[in-house]
Every structure is written in C-alpha cells, then in structure tokens.
Amino acid sequence: MRWILALILGLTAQAALATLNVVVTTASMGMLAREVGGDAVRVTVLAPSDRDPHMLQAKPSMIRQLRDADLVVAVGAELEQGWLPAAISSSANPRLLVGRPGYFEAAAQVDLLESNQAADRALGDVHPAGNPHLHMDPVRMGQVAMALAERLARLQPALGPDARLRASRFVAAVQDRLPGWQSRSRGAPGVVLFHKDAIYLTNRFSIPVHGYLEPVPGVPPGARHLQTLTSRLQGKPGVVVRHAYQPAQAAERLAGALGWPVRVLPLEPSGTAGAEAYFQFLDAWVNGLAGRQ
C-alpha cells in the first residue's frame, strides 16, 4: 500500500509542476513569459518581431497553437483586435475566453498613455482605451511581470513562489538600469517618429517628440504633411526613426531636408529574447535617440 500511496503522491506532484503552454502575441510579451515562468512554461509567439502587430491576420498556424494553450498573453488595448479574437474563437479553446484565467492582457495591468480618446475614424487608427505600446516602458513592463506571476500562480499554484521571485528579479534589474538610461537620454535632441509607438520610452526618459511622419495614426505620410514638418523643424536638431517594415522614402525625405540622421530601430526585441536582449533593445533605442549611433 505504501508504494501505491507514493506513486499517487508522485503523480500528483508531477501534475502540479506540469509545463504550461503559454501563447503570446508579441516578442516582448514572450520575453516576460519566459522571464517569469522559467522552465515551467513553454512559450509560443504569434506575431513575428519584424512585422507590424496591428496588421496581422488570423492564420491556421495561430489557431493550432491557441487550441492547446493554457494561457494567452496579449498586449491588449485593441492592438490585436483585428486578428486575435478571431483566432481564439476559431481555436475553440474555452480556457482562453476573455474573463477566464487563461486570458491575460498586459494593458489591463498598468495605466496607459492617451487613454479615453474619442473613437473617431477621422483621427486615424486610434485606440480609445489607450496607447498599447507599453513594452517600450521598462517600468510598466515590471508591473506587468508582477501581475503575470500572479496569473501563473492562479493557473498552477506550485509555480507561484518561483514566478513571484523571478518577476521581482526582473523589476530589480529594470531599476538597476534606469539611471543609466536616464543619464544617456539627458540632452537628447528630440525625434520624429513614424507612428506613436515609442511614446512610452520618450515619456519615461523625457525625450522631446517633434512630430510624426503619419499625419494621423495609420495614415501614410503625404507631401503636404512632410512640407509642414520641414517648415516647422528647420534649423532644429533631431533624428527621424522608422522601423524596417515601414516605407523609407518619407523618412529619408524629411531627414534630408532637415540634415538629420535616420535611425532604423526595431519595434520589438527578437522573438526568442530574454530579459538581457530586451534591455539591449532598449539600449539601442536610447542610444539612437540620444545621437550615439
């Protein structure tokens, strides 16, 4: 009888520590899931790090990955509105429905910039709940990490102590690096961004934003808008930033007219990134905006 009891206890412990299948929408969310979950999670990233997460479509591969997931980690604030709800619905996985423990939104864990905006299509591709690109602020990412640890503990209580410890270490690592980022950002000349996707970083480190290549979010830059920017910014220092998947012509035209450099910076760290790669990703942004590249 003792060996039967030992077998039952062993199987129970093994089940308590079973690997959780975590599907995340972006590489930055994947980084957090790996950092907080450690070896207890198996992470799948849906959106390639070199693609615009606004513009994806639900694909059969996404649906297959969601079908077996224990947890989906989304950015939220409608960033994935065009494809994630459809993919979850098609997966027929009730664990991932909104309101269930298997559905987690990073945006719901923090205060968002640009919240409570009017949902007016004349204003472009706005997000009424707030700007979703919170991964550009390492402090908010630390807050999301702590909330994610609690969600993992809810799904698998045995994972709770380790998840909380790992999240706390991530927060501490962010705090250790903040003074360096702030120091390098001091005196940055300012930036023209293509889209409002780096404002959490510019806000955190007090880097001036001189404007956007898009006249309104989601609308491509036109000649008249570029001329307006050129006239307003002539004689000022700054840099122009775009991502590799965004068209180069407008950025090069504005930068050439102003005598500014163009920085091509990624919107996300690599798809398999851990915390150190995420910190290097932020290093590249801070250095680029401060004129150190």
GIJOQUI-V244893 format. One record per residue. N is the residue number from 1. PSI is psi as a letter, one per 40 degrees, with the letter a starting at -180 (* if undefined). Layout:
BEGIN
n & psi
N & PSI
N & PSI
END
This chain:
BEGIN
n & psi
1 & d
2 & d
3 & d
4 & d
5 & d
6 & d
7 & d
8 & d
9 & d
10 & d
11 & d
12 & d
13 & d
14 & d
15 & d
16 & d
17 & e
18 & i
19 & h
20 & h
21 & h
22 & h
23 & h
24 & i
25 & d
26 & i
27 & d
28 & d
29 & d
30 & d
31 & d
32 & d
33 & d
34 & d
35 & d
36 & d
37 & d
38 & a
39 & e
40 & e
41 & i
42 & h
43 & h
44 & h
45 & h
46 & d
47 & h
48 & i
49 & e
50 & e
51 & i
52 & h
53 & e
54 & d
55 & e
56 & i
57 & i
58 & h
59 & i
60 & d
61 & d
62 & d
63 & d
64 & d
65 & d
66 & d
67 & d
68 & e
69 & i
70 & d
71 & h
72 & h
73 & h
74 & i
75 & d
76 & a
77 & f
78 & e
79 & d
80 & e
81 & d
82 & e
83 & d
84 & d
85 & d
86 & d
87 & d
88 & d
89 & d
90 & d
91 & e
92 & f
93 & h
94 & e
95 & d
96 & e
97 & i
98 & h
99 & e
100 & i
101 & d
102 & e
103 & h
104 & h
105 & h
106 & d
107 & d
108 & e
109 & e
110 & i
111 & h
112 & i
113 & i
114 & f
115 & i
116 & f
117 & i
118 & h
119 & g
120 & h
121 & d
122 & d
123 & e
124 & a
125 & g
126 & i
127 & h
128 & d
129 & e
130 & i
131 & h
132 & e
133 & f
134 & e
135 & e
136 & e
137 & h
138 & d
139 & d
140 & d
141 & d
142 & d
143 & d
144 & d
145 & d
146 & d
147 & d
148 & d
149 & d
150 & d
151 & d
152 & d
153 & d
154 & d
155 & d
156 & g
157 & d
158 & d
159 & e
160 & d
161 & d
162 & d
163 & d
164 & d
165 & d
166 & d
167 & d
168 & d
169 & d
170 & d
171 & d
172 & d
173 & d
174 & d
175 & d
176 & d
177 & e
178 & d
179 & d
180 & d
181 & d
182 & d
183 & d
184 & d
185 & e
186 & h
187 & e
188 & h
189 & e
190 & i
191 & i
192 & h
193 & i
194 & d
195 & i
196 & f
197 & e
198 & e
199 & d
200 & d
201 & d
202 & d
203 & d
204 & d
205 & e
206 & f
207 & h
208 & h
209 & h
210 & e
211 & a
212 & i
213 & d
214 & h
215 & d
216 & i
217 & h
218 & e
219 & h
220 & i
221 & h
222 & i
223 & d
224 & d
225 & d
226 & d
227 & d
228 & d
229 & d
230 & d
231 & d
232 & d
233 & e
234 & h
235 & e
236 & i
237 & i
238 & a
239 & i
240 & h
241 & h
242 & i
243 & i
244 & d
245 & e
246 & i
247 & i
248 & d
249 & d
250 & d
251 & d
252 & d
253 & d
254 & d
255 & d
256 & d
257 & d
258 & e
259 & f
260 & i
261 & i
262 & h
263 & h
264 & h
265 & i
266 & i
267 & d
268 & i
269 & i
270 & i
271 & e
272 & f
273 & i
274 & a
275 & d
276 & d
277 & d
278 & d
279 & d
280 & d
281 & d
282 & d
283 & d
284 & d
285 & d
286 & d
287 & d
288 & d
289 & d
290 & e
291 & f
292 & e
293 & *
END
